[in-house]
Amino acid sequence: MNTADIQNDGPIIISFWATWCHPCVAELTAISDVYPDWQDETGVKLIAVSIDDSRNSSKVLPFVNGRNWDYEVLLDENGDLKRAMNVNNVPFTFLLDKDKKVVWEHNAYAPGDEDELYEKVKEYSGK
């Protein structure tokens, strides 16, 4: 996948995560609860990029479906995108503006971090 191939008229969140990463799951679950509202209000799109390797990648889709996450989910089994975006630890979240330029990034997760993310989403959505 190339970030140039991502299509959206508004901001784009790219969240690197893994099934075994508890903070990652907590972050994506917290966002999931408010994601439909975020989409309606800002047009944001979230792409969850799993860094689970080939031994665990078959668990990703059932894991996501079991949590009813309404995200586009991509697999980065060989870590190419992770390396290209200089991600060392997960969760790692990027915000891209409508021109697909990285305008904000955040590593780790603590409850409430999604609120800061949403403020940035609103800022770059123009709404």
SVG drawing of the C-alpha trace seen along z (x, -y; Angstrom):
<svg xmlns="http://www.w3.org/2000/svg" viewBox="-23 -25 35 43">
<polyline fill="none" stroke="black" stroke-width="0.4" points="0.0,0.0 1.1,-3.5 -0.3,-6.4 -0.7,-8.2 -3.4,-5.6 -5.6,-6.6 -8.7,-8.4 -10.7,-10.8 -11.9,-14.3 -11.1,-15.1 -8.5,-14.2 -7.2,-10.7 -6.1,-8.9 -3.6,-6.1 -3.4,-4.0 -0.7,-1.4 -1.8,1.3 -1.5,5.1 -3.9,7.6 -1.5,8.3 -1.1,4.6 -3.6,3.7 -3.1,-0.1 -3.8,0.2 -7.0,2.0 -8.1,-0.5 -7.4,-3.4 -9.3,-1.9 -12.2,-0.8 -12.5,-4.3 -12.5,-5.9 -14.9,-3.3 -17.6,-4.6 -17.4,-8.1 -16.2,-7.4 -19.6,-7.7 -20.0,-11.1 -16.5,-12.1 -17.2,-11.0 -20.5,-12.9 -18.9,-16.1 -15.5,-16.1 -15.5,-13.6 -12.5,-11.8 -11.5,-8.4 -9.6,-6.0 -7.3,-3.3 -6.1,-0.8 -2.9,0.8 -2.2,4.1 1.5,4.9 0.7,8.5 3.1,10.8 2.1,13.7 1.7,16.0 -1.0,13.8 -2.5,12.1 -5.3,14.7 -6.5,13.5 -6.9,9.8 -10.2,10.0 -12.1,12.0 -10.6,9.8 -11.8,6.6 -15.2,8.1 -15.7,9.2 -15.3,5.6 -17.5,4.2 -14.8,1.7 -16.0,-0.1 -12.5,-1.0 -10.7,-0.1 -8.2,2.4 -4.9,3.2 -2.2,5.8 1.4,4.8 2.7,8.3 6.2,7.6 6.5,4.2 7.1,2.2 4.7,-0.6 5.7,-0.7 9.3,-1.2 8.4,-3.7 6.6,-5.8 9.3,-5.4 7.0,-3.6 9.0,-1.9 6.3,-1.2 2.5,-0.8 0.1,-2.3 1.3,-5.0 -1.2,-7.4 -0.8,-9.8 -3.2,-12.5 -3.0,-13.4 -4.7,-16.5 -6.7,-16.4 -3.5,-16.8 -2.2,-13.6 0.6,-15.4 1.3,-14.3 0.1,-17.1 0.2,-15.4 1.5,-12.2 1.2,-10.5 2.8,-7.5 1.3,-5.5 -2.2,-5.8 -3.8,-7.0 -7.6,-7.4 -8.5,-10.8 -5.9,-10.9 -8.7,-10.4 -10.1,-13.8 -6.9,-15.5 -6.9,-13.6 -10.4,-14.8 -9.5,-18.4 -6.7,-18.0 -9.2,-16.3 -11.6,-19.2 -8.7,-21.7 -7.7,-20.0 -11.2,-19.3 -12.0,-23.0 -15.2,-22.4"/>
</svg>
